[in-house]
């Protein structure tokens, strides 16, 4: 697997890099999956490909639109992953749900190296007005003790999958609720599960894990 070194970029830059990685794989007919980790500066809200962002009018925050579907997500105190896979490289890759679970399984296996057991959430939907992504569970998202910790989204193009997602490290509950005008519940973070693990160490361990796949 090819690994793209961790970096911090604006929302527009992050989405362009992900888009470029997908297009480059297609152009080269690459058979090698690509994986990268990144962060966002300044903090940014990403909207799903077809989501209406009218509810964000009047907020002073960077906003970008993703190639992938799903709902709005605040990118702040998190580590984001993205990967590009040929559909043919994933068992039953034509199935959206099974491909989600295959790729998310990489994340689950990494957390096992930290002594943390994650699993897939149930299909459920909280009553939300503006559909903050982390309050929804598709059954292919990743949870800890029933609380969502990783939210992912996917798109497909010419036989390739781009999947990216947010690994919550921490969050400002009051700020989130002021943005989305709804109660934030049912989520957890790396900081809550592993309070002594610094973000820099988390990134280093994740990089080493990916490089050894």
Steps between C-alpha positions, in 0.01 A plus 500: 500500500628847411499745791476880468672666795289687755447871436277789604316692228197721439169336424525582129853361484403178678208435267715571193769259618242226552345570159841501332598169662183342360553642151868403497416141593242485221735652242778253589266200535674451832458175687663633818276653769596846629454617860560837662446675835442871535371789707321827425597863559298707547214290640254425224157357430476257210165444333398180327493508122126571478437663836338842530726728701246780549493440876860628520416848374632760740760274660860613480667167424671350199268278293588249228304241304612138486501269200335245725146485633383522857418791726679804640808443713712739703871435456680634804660282767530184293722289279355442155583200285444452129571209271457399139440134415431326172158339542650174374753493786228471768311175560140563389610854418194565285298509822513847651436372853755220481766728353437751781546222752814370330666841506371586848639166613847647447416768754355247743816290474716805568306584816553142616874578508412775750305253714162639390223283356277679251209360302237598248201695620137413452287651228331783684409863457471760769241774463709783356403818326812558296641145492841542661690199364624357828145466635406254225607137483485293181610166639837545329623777729739422784398517864636446850253357751211610280630856451622615160867596477568481124266629232581422137371578152568345162476566128573281196641590162608281209558191714670678792383590849590813692415467867587755764394556854538685826663339804385716791780591738294743700216746444351820634142397582378855553646620169357204307155556645515870413586412138243227447230620741451154645619294795821309433485153651598141429859573397836446664862596437854370518560741789219341700615145433878557517552823698878452526560451127625817331379575149857498368557150641168382356604621154843339529352163600238519226764579238714205611195273489409602144859469379507140624179387332 
